[in-house]
């Protein structure tokens, strides 16, 4: 595996490319070229994905480096790992939003789910280091990203199911069955994301406690 510093450099470069592509899309939005805008947003999202994955890889490399290190050095290295997981979560959010803006809700869901997982990984590092309050906040962030994933997976499933019904109506039974299978899988992923929401805590931000008390958090989409 490359050195974490090299991976961080790659992540920063890909993130910059994603931002550049996102800004370029504004031209197509103004001109009304919807297809070009969607293609540009998808391209930006892929840069963000590569950036976020590089941050995750860097974080994992820092964690490995911390193994066997002296206590002060290990703490510093673990802090670098936690920071990179945080960067990954943020950039995965950009990827998810860009895919959503391009109406690619399946990949949008994947981006948000990956963001949630990065927040959880960062929270675990802080919990192991005794930083329980920051870790709790990160798990709240993870819950919201799982909610985003649930919503996008459901949108993707609904689209596939509607397409399956339309294909069936015109006699395209095989294609309809394939779309139905995809819709069912996306529905399963939406349910799984909802279950992941309910595994995180505490119950959202303290300011919203009274609104969500006793409720199933995954119902808020």
C-alpha positions as CSV (number, residue, x, y, z in Angstrom):
1,X,0.0,0.0,0.0
2,X,1.3,3.5,-0.8
3,X,2.4,5.7,2.1
4,X,-0.4,7.7,3.8
5,X,1.1,11.0,2.8
6,X,1.0,10.0,-0.8
7,X,-2.6,8.8,-0.5
8,X,-3.5,12.1,1.1
9,X,-1.9,14.0,-1.8
10,X,-3.9,11.9,-4.3
11,X,-7.1,12.5,-2.3
12,X,-6.5,16.3,-2.3
13,X,-5.8,16.2,-6.1
14,X,-9.0,14.3,-6.9
15,X,-11.1,16.5,-4.6
16,X,-9.8,19.6,-6.4
17,X,-10.7,18.0,-9.8
18,X,-14.2,17.2,-8.4
19,X,-14.7,20.8,-7.4
20,X,-13.4,22.0,-10.8
21,X,-15.8,19.8,-12.6
22,X,-18.7,20.9,-10.4
23,X,-18.0,24.5,-11.1
24,X,-17.7,23.8,-14.9
25,X,-21.2,22.2,-14.8
26,X,-22.6,25.7,-13.9
27,X,-22.2,26.7,-17.5
28,X,-24.4,23.8,-18.7
29,X,-27.0,24.6,-16.0
30,X,-27.2,28.2,-17.3
31,X,-27.3,27.2,-20.9
32,X,-30.0,24.6,-20.2
33,X,-28.1,21.6,-21.6
34,X,-29.5,19.0,-19.1
35,X,-27.6,16.0,-20.5
36,X,-24.2,17.8,-20.4
37,X,-25.0,19.0,-16.9
38,X,-25.8,15.4,-15.7
39,X,-22.7,14.0,-17.4
40,X,-20.6,16.7,-15.7
41,X,-22.1,16.1,-12.3
42,X,-21.4,12.4,-12.6
43,X,-17.8,13.0,-13.6
44,X,-17.4,15.3,-10.6
45,X,-18.9,12.6,-8.4
46,X,-16.4,10.0,-9.6
47,X,-13.5,12.4,-8.8
48,X,-15.0,12.8,-5.3
49,X,-15.3,9.0,-4.9
50,X,-11.7,8.5,-5.8
51,X,-10.7,11.2,-3.4
52,X,-12.7,9.8,-0.5
53,X,-11.4,6.3,-1.1
54,X,-7.8,7.6,-1.0
55,X,-8.6,9.3,2.3
56,X,-10.0,6.0,3.7
57,X,-6.9,4.1,2.5
58,X,-4.7,6.8,4.1
59,X,-6.6,6.4,7.4
60,X,-6.1,2.7,7.3
61,X,-2.4,3.1,6.6
62,X,-2.1,5.5,9.6
63,X,-3.8,3.0,11.9
64,X,-1.3,0.3,10.8
65,X,1.6,2.7,11.4
66,X,0.3,3.3,14.9
67,X,0.6,-0.4,15.8
68,X,3.7,-0.9,17.8
69,X,4.6,2.8,18.0
70,X,5.4,4.6,21.3
71,X,2.4,6.0,23.1
72,X,2.9,9.7,22.1
73,X,3.6,8.8,18.5
74,X,0.7,6.4,18.3
75,X,-1.7,9.0,19.6
76,X,-0.5,11.5,16.9
77,X,-0.7,8.9,14.1
78,X,-4.2,7.8,15.2
79,X,-5.3,11.5,15.2
80,X,-4.1,11.6,11.5
81,X,-6.2,8.5,10.8
82,X,-9.3,10.0,12.4
83,X,-8.9,13.2,10.5
84,X,-8.6,11.3,7.2
85,X,-11.8,9.4,8.0
86,X,-13.5,12.7,8.6
87,X,-12.2,14.1,5.3
88,X,-13.4,10.9,3.5
89,X,-16.9,11.3,5.0
90,X,-17.2,14.9,3.8
91,X,-16.0,14.1,0.3
92,X,-18.3,11.0,0.0
93,X,-21.1,13.4,0.8
94,X,-20.0,15.6,-2.1
95,X,-20.1,12.4,-4.3
96,X,-23.5,11.5,-3.1
97,X,-24.9,14.9,-3.7
98,X,-23.4,15.2,-7.2
99,X,-24.8,11.8,-8.2
100,X,-28.2,12.8,-6.8
101,X,-28.1,16.1,-8.8
102,X,-27.4,13.9,-11.9
103,X,-30.5,11.8,-11.0
104,X,-28.3,8.7,-10.4
105,X,-29.9,7.8,-7.1
106,X,-28.4,4.4,-6.7
107,X,-24.8,5.7,-6.7
108,X,-26.0,8.7,-4.6
109,X,-27.1,6.1,-2.0
110,X,-23.8,4.4,-2.1
111,X,-22.0,7.7,-1.6
112,X,-24.0,8.6,1.4
113,X,-23.7,5.1,2.9
114,X,-19.9,5.3,2.5
115,X,-19.9,8.7,4.2
116,X,-21.8,7.2,7.1
117,X,-19.3,4.3,7.4
118,X,-16.4,6.7,7.4
119,X,-18.0,8.7,10.2
120,X,-18.4,5.4,12.2
121,X,-14.8,4.5,11.6
122,X,-13.7,7.9,12.9
123,X,-16.0,7.6,15.9
124,X,-14.5,4.2,16.8
125,X,-11.0,5.8,16.9
126,X,-12.2,8.5,19.2
127,X,-14.0,6.1,21.4
128,X,-10.9,3.9,21.7
129,X,-9.0,7.0,22.8
130,X,-11.6,8.0,25.4
131,X,-13.1,10.9,23.4
132,X,-16.7,9.9,23.9
133,X,-18.4,13.2,23.3
134,X,-16.8,13.9,19.8
135,X,-17.5,10.2,19.0
136,X,-21.2,10.6,19.9
137,X,-21.4,13.6,17.6
138,X,-19.8,11.7,14.7
139,X,-22.4,8.9,15.2
140,X,-25.2,11.4,14.9
141,X,-23.6,12.5,11.6
142,X,-23.5,8.9,10.5
143,X,-27.1,8.5,11.3
144,X,-28.1,11.4,9.0
145,X,-25.9,10.1,6.2
146,X,-27.6,6.7,6.6
147,X,-30.9,8.5,6.3
148,X,-29.7,10.1,3.1
149,X,-28.7,6.6,1.8
150,X,-32.1,5.2,2.7
151,X,-33.9,7.9,0.9
152,X,-31.8,7.7,-2.3
153,X,-32.0,3.9,-2.4
154,X,-35.7,4.1,-2.1
155,X,-35.9,6.6,-4.9
156,X,-33.8,4.4,-7.1
157,X,-36.0,1.4,-6.2
158,X,-39.2,3.3,-7.0
159,X,-37.8,4.3,-10.4
160,X,-36.9,0.8,-11.3
161,X,-40.2,-0.6,-10.1
162,X,-42.1,2.0,-12.2
163,X,-40.0,1.1,-15.2
164,X,-40.7,-2.6,-14.7
165,X,-44.4,-1.9,-14.6
166,X,-44.2,0.1,-17.9
167,X,-42.1,-2.6,-19.6
168,X,-44.6,-5.3,-18.5
169,X,-47.5,-3.2,-19.8
170,X,-46.0,-3.3,-23.3
171,X,-45.1,-7.0,-23.2
172,X,-41.4,-6.8,-22.4
173,X,-41.6,-9.4,-19.7
174,X,-37.9,-10.4,-19.5
175,X,-36.7,-6.8,-19.2
176,X,-39.5,-6.1,-16.7
177,X,-38.4,-9.0,-14.6
178,X,-34.8,-7.8,-14.6
179,X,-35.9,-4.3,-13.5
180,X,-38.1,-5.8,-10.8
181,X,-35.1,-7.7,-9.5
182,X,-33.0,-4.6,-9.4
183,X,-35.9,-2.7,-7.6
184,X,-36.1,-5.4,-5.0
185,X,-32.3,-5.3,-4.3
186,X,-32.4,-1.5,-4.0
187,X,-35.4,-1.8,-1.6
188,X,-33.3,-4.3,0.5
189,X,-30.5,-1.8,0.6
190,X,-32.9,1.0,1.7
191,X,-34.1,-1.2,4.5
192,X,-30.6,-2.0,5.5
193,X,-29.6,1.7,5.6
194,X,-32.7,2.3,7.8
195,X,-31.6,-0.3,10.2
196,X,-28.1,1.2,10.3
197,X,-29.7,4.6,11.2
198,X,-31.2,3.0,14.3
199,X,-27.9,1.5,15.4
200,X,-26.4,5.0,15.8
201,X,-26.9,7.3,18.7
202,X,-27.7,9.3,20.7
203,X,-31.1,10.4,19.4
204,X,-29.9,13.1,16.9
205,X,-28.8,16.5,18.1
206,X,-30.0,17.5,21.6
207,X,-32.1,20.3,20.1
208,X,-34.3,17.8,18.4
209,X,-34.6,15.3,21.2
210,X,-38.2,16.2,22.0
211,X,-39.3,15.8,18.4
212,X,-37.7,12.4,17.9
213,X,-38.2,10.9,21.3
214,X,-39.6,7.4,21.1
215,X,-39.7,7.4,17.3
216,X,-38.1,5.1,14.8
217,X,-35.4,7.4,13.4
218,X,-35.4,5.7,10.0
219,X,-39.0,7.0,9.5
220,X,-37.6,10.5,9.0
221,X,-36.6,10.6,5.4
